[in-house]
Amino acid sequence: MPTEKPLPVPSHAGDAQASSVAIELRLLMEAIYLRYSYDFRDYAGASQKRRVLHALSQFDCPTISELQSRVLHDPDMFTQLLQYLTIPVSEMFRDPGFFLALREKVIPHLATYPSIKIWIAGCSTGEEVYSLAILLREEGLLDRSLIYATDINPTSLDKARQGIFSLNSIKGHTLNYQKAGGKKAFSDYYTAAYNAAVFDKTLRENITFADHSLATDSVFSETQLVLCRNVLIYFNKALQDRAFGLFHESLSNRGFLGLGSKESIDFSSYATRFEAFDKPERIFRKR
């Protein structure tokens, strides 16, 4: 007898499955918002879907619906999922050209203020925060600066407060620091111990670490510089516009906004309220 060929799967079957995943994903984000007040509903769909599907395999959940049930009834489970939803990945002096532009072009303007307030939104585990503190110290401004470092992930904030980073990453951080115009030996800023680099605690004396959500919270202070780098790429347009609104409200007259290398304000609702200060390095200035 001839071997029977399997029946072809209707093309709409894959569409139905994709639709089910989209519905489950939307319900999960709504459940998280209602249960824990964390709002991921306007995060970009494609990257959010990848992260959640990756979490399914890690938590041994066959469906997003089962993950939702576990998250709703187990706060510890939500804390674990949060590590996948927020992507706590960073490095010191990331994109050295950006920090060099800050040092050479923005710092001279900040130096004209008697006191300086800076907001680093989405600070993750703190690499960018310590990078900026080092830069400000080398330019003689750290003592009269106050840095607000905010994030929605409490685990990341705890790591940032500690100022302890893997010694394996220090070589890359050192190279970035040198390219960013560093004026000293990078090793002057940390002590190596137990395969970790413990950064000078005096660097964080003027840093306030705090929980803050760009999706739900308001402005908390007037600032002269806002850094929000490699965060907005995970937002949809509506949430990007909300974030830009917060930055515009926070910044003082002629204040500066620094974005990530793949981010821009050009096509947002706030495009006309900022001007390019150093467009290649994604530094903008409030009009």
C-alpha positions as CSV (number, residue, x, y, z in Angstrom):
1,M,0.0,0.0,0.0
2,P,1.3,3.5,-0.8
3,T,2.3,5.5,2.2
4,E,-0.3,8.1,3.1
5,K,0.9,11.7,3.0
6,P,0.1,13.9,6.0
7,L,-2.6,16.4,5.4
8,P,-1.4,19.9,4.9
9,V,-1.9,22.2,7.8
10,P,-4.3,25.0,6.9
11,S,-2.5,28.3,6.6
12,H,-4.9,29.9,9.0
13,A,-3.8,27.5,11.8
14,G,-0.6,29.3,12.3
15,D,-2.4,32.6,12.3
16,A,-4.8,31.4,14.9
17,Q,-1.9,30.2,17.1
18,A,-0.2,33.6,16.7
19,S,-3.4,35.3,17.6
20,S,-3.8,33.2,20.7
21,V,-0.3,34.1,21.9
22,A,-1.0,37.8,21.3
23,I,-4.2,37.5,23.4
24,E,-2.4,35.6,26.2
25,L,0.4,38.1,26.2
26,R,-2.0,41.0,26.4
27,L,-3.8,39.4,29.3
28,L,-0.6,38.7,31.1
29,M,0.5,42.3,30.9
30,E,-3.0,43.5,32.1
31,A,-2.8,41.0,35.0
32,I,0.6,42.2,36.0
33,Y,-0.6,45.8,36.0
34,L,-3.7,45.1,38.0
35,R,-1.9,42.8,40.5
36,Y,1.5,44.5,40.9
37,S,1.0,48.0,39.3
38,Y,3.9,47.4,36.9
39,D,2.8,48.7,33.5
40,F,4.3,46.8,30.5
41,R,1.2,47.2,28.4
42,D,2.8,49.7,26.0
43,Y,6.1,48.0,25.6
44,A,7.1,47.0,22.0
45,G,5.2,43.7,21.2
46,A,8.0,41.8,19.3
47,S,10.7,42.1,22.0
48,Q,8.2,41.6,24.8
49,K,7.0,38.4,23.1
50,R,10.5,37.1,22.7
51,R,11.3,37.7,26.4
52,V,8.1,36.1,27.7
53,L,8.5,33.0,25.5
54,H,12.1,32.7,26.7
55,A,10.7,32.9,30.3
56,L,8.2,30.1,29.6
57,S,11.1,27.6,28.9
58,Q,13.0,28.8,32.0
59,F,9.9,28.4,34.2
60,D,8.7,25.1,32.6
61,C,5.4,26.7,31.7
62,P,3.6,25.2,28.6
63,T,1.5,28.4,28.0
64,I,1.5,32.1,28.8
65,S,-1.8,31.5,30.5
66,E,-0.2,29.1,33.0
67,L,2.6,31.6,33.6
68,Q,-0.1,34.3,34.2
69,S,-1.7,32.1,36.8
70,R,1.5,31.4,38.7
71,V,2.5,35.1,38.6
72,L,-0.8,36.2,40.0
73,H,-0.6,33.8,42.9
74,D,3.1,34.0,43.7
75,P,4.8,37.4,44.1
76,D,8.2,35.7,44.1
77,M,7.4,34.3,40.7
78,F,6.7,37.8,39.5
79,T,10.0,39.0,40.8
80,Q,11.7,36.3,38.8
81,L,9.7,37.2,35.6
82,L,10.6,40.9,36.1
83,Q,14.3,40.0,35.4
84,Y,13.2,38.8,31.9
85,L,10.9,41.7,31.2
86,T,13.3,44.5,32.0
87,I,16.5,43.1,30.5
88,P,19.1,44.3,33.1
89,V,22.1,44.4,30.7
90,S,24.6,47.3,30.6
91,E,28.2,48.2,30.6
92,M,30.4,51.1,31.8
93,F,31.0,54.0,29.4
94,R,28.8,52.2,26.8
95,D,29.2,54.0,23.4
96,P,32.4,55.9,24.5
97,G,31.8,58.6,21.9
98,F,28.7,59.6,23.7
99,F,30.6,60.0,27.0
100,L,33.3,61.9,25.2
101,A,30.7,64.3,23.8
102,L,29.3,64.7,27.3
103,R,32.7,65.5,28.6
104,E,33.7,68.0,25.9
105,K,30.4,69.6,24.9
106,V,27.8,69.3,27.7
107,I,29.9,69.5,30.8
108,P,31.1,73.1,30.1
109,H,27.4,74.1,30.1
110,L,26.6,72.2,33.3
111,A,29.6,73.8,34.9
112,T,27.9,77.2,34.8
113,Y,25.2,76.0,37.3
114,P,25.9,76.4,41.0
115,S,24.3,73.0,41.5
116,I,23.5,70.3,39.0
117,K,20.7,67.7,39.0
118,I,20.8,64.8,36.7
119,W,18.3,62.0,36.0
120,I,19.3,58.7,34.7
121,A,16.1,56.9,33.8
122,G,16.3,53.1,33.4
123,C,19.6,52.9,35.2
124,S,19.5,49.0,35.3
125,T,22.4,47.7,37.5
126,G,24.2,51.0,37.6
127,E,27.0,50.8,35.2
128,E,26.0,54.1,33.5
129,V,25.5,55.7,36.8
130,Y,29.0,55.1,38.0
131,S,30.4,56.0,34.6
132,L,28.8,59.4,34.9
133,A,29.9,59.9,38.5
134,I,33.5,59.2,37.4
135,L,33.2,61.6,34.6
136,L,31.8,64.3,36.8
137,R,34.5,63.8,39.4
138,E,37.2,64.1,36.8
139,E,35.6,67.4,35.6
140,G,35.3,68.7,39.2
141,L,31.5,68.7,39.2
142,L,30.5,65.6,41.3
143,D,30.6,67.5,44.7
144,R,27.9,69.9,43.5
145,S,25.9,67.3,41.5
146,L,22.9,65.2,42.5
147,I,22.2,62.2,40.4
148,Y,18.8,60.5,40.5
149,A,19.2,56.9,39.2
150,T,15.8,55.3,38.7
151,D,14.5,51.9,37.5
152,I,11.5,49.7,37.9
153,N,13.4,46.6,38.8
154,P,14.2,46.4,42.6
155,T,16.8,43.7,42.0
156,S,18.7,45.8,39.6
157,L,18.5,48.8,41.9
158,D,20.0,46.8,44.7
159,K,22.9,45.7,42.5
160,A,23.4,49.3,41.5
161,R,23.5,50.5,45.1
162,Q,26.2,48.0,45.9
163,G,28.5,49.2,43.1
164,I,30.0,45.7,42.6
165,F,30.7,44.4,39.1
166,S,32.2,41.3,37.7
167,L,36.0,41.5,37.3
168,N,35.6,39.7,34.0
169,S,33.9,42.8,32.5
170,I,36.5,45.3,33.7
171,K,38.8,45.0,30.7
172,G,36.0,46.1,28.4
173,H,34.9,48.8,30.8
174,T,38.5,50.1,31.0
175,L,38.8,50.3,27.2
176,N,35.5,52.2,27.0
177,Y,36.7,54.6,29.8
178,Q,39.9,55.3,27.9
179,K,38.0,56.0,24.6
180,A,35.7,58.3,26.5
181,G,38.5,60.6,27.5
182,G,39.3,59.1,30.9
183,K,42.0,61.1,32.7
184,K,43.3,58.6,35.2
185,A,43.9,54.9,35.5
186,F,40.5,53.2,35.6
187,S,41.7,50.9,38.4
188,D,41.9,54.0,40.7
189,Y,38.1,53.8,41.0
190,Y,37.7,50.3,42.2
191,T,39.2,47.6,44.4
192,A,39.5,44.0,43.1
193,A,38.3,41.3,45.5
194,Y,36.9,37.8,45.1
195,N,36.7,38.1,41.3
196,A,34.7,41.3,41.6
197,A,35.4,45.0,41.2
198,V,34.1,47.0,44.2
199,F,33.8,50.7,43.2
200,D,34.8,53.5,45.4
201,K,31.8,54.2,47.7
202,T,32.4,58.0,47.6
203,L,31.2,57.9,44.0
204,R,27.7,57.2,45.1
205,E,27.5,59.8,47.9
206,N,25.6,62.1,45.6
207,I,23.5,59.4,44.0
208,T,19.9,58.7,44.9
209,F,18.6,55.3,43.7
210,A,14.9,55.1,43.5
211,D,12.0,53.1,42.0
212,H,10.4,55.0,39.1
213,S,8.3,53.9,36.1
214,L,8.2,55.9,32.9
215,A,4.9,54.2,32.2
216,T,3.0,55.3,35.3
217,D,5.0,57.8,37.5
218,S,5.3,61.5,37.3
219,V,8.2,64.0,37.2
220,F,9.9,64.4,40.7
221,S,12.5,67.1,40.2
222,E,13.8,69.8,37.9
223,T,17.0,68.6,36.2
224,Q,19.7,70.0,33.8
225,L,20.5,66.7,32.2
226,V,18.5,63.6,31.6
227,L,20.0,60.3,30.3
228,C,17.7,57.6,29.1
229,R,19.7,55.3,26.9
230,N,18.7,52.0,25.3
231,V,15.3,52.0,27.1
232,L,13.0,53.6,24.7
233,I,13.7,51.0,22.0
234,Y,11.5,48.7,24.1
235,F,8.5,51.1,24.2
236,N,5.8,51.6,21.6
237,K,5.3,55.1,20.2
238,A,2.6,56.1,22.8
239,L,4.9,55.2,25.7
240,Q,7.9,56.8,24.1
241,D,5.9,60.0,23.8
242,R,4.9,59.8,27.5
243,A,8.6,59.4,28.4
244,F,9.6,62.3,26.3
245,G,6.9,64.4,28.0
246,L,8.3,63.5,31.4
247,F,11.9,64.4,30.2
248,H,10.7,67.7,28.7
249,E,8.8,68.6,32.0
250,S,11.8,67.7,34.1
251,L,14.4,69.6,32.2
252,S,15.2,73.2,33.0
253,N,15.4,75.8,30.2
254,R,18.0,74.6,27.7
255,G,18.6,71.4,29.5
256,F,20.1,68.3,27.8
257,L,18.7,64.9,26.9
258,G,20.9,62.0,26.0
259,L,19.5,58.9,24.2
260,G,20.8,55.6,23.1
261,S,22.6,55.0,19.8
262,K,19.5,53.6,18.1
263,E,17.0,56.1,19.6
264,S,15.8,59.5,18.4
265,I,13.2,62.1,19.3
266,D,12.8,63.1,15.6
267,F,9.5,61.3,15.0
268,S,7.9,61.8,18.4
269,S,5.3,64.4,19.4
270,Y,8.1,66.3,21.2
271,A,10.4,66.6,18.2
272,T,9.8,70.4,17.8
273,R,10.5,71.0,21.5
274,F,14.1,69.8,21.3
275,E,16.9,70.6,19.0
276,A,19.9,68.4,18.0
277,F,22.9,69.4,20.0
278,D,25.2,66.5,18.9
279,K,23.0,64.4,16.6
280,P,25.5,61.6,15.9
281,E,25.8,60.9,19.7
282,R,22.0,61.4,20.2
283,I,22.3,64.4,22.5
284,F,19.4,66.9,22.3
285,R,18.7,70.2,24.0
286,K,15.4,71.6,25.2
287,R,14.3,74.6,23.1
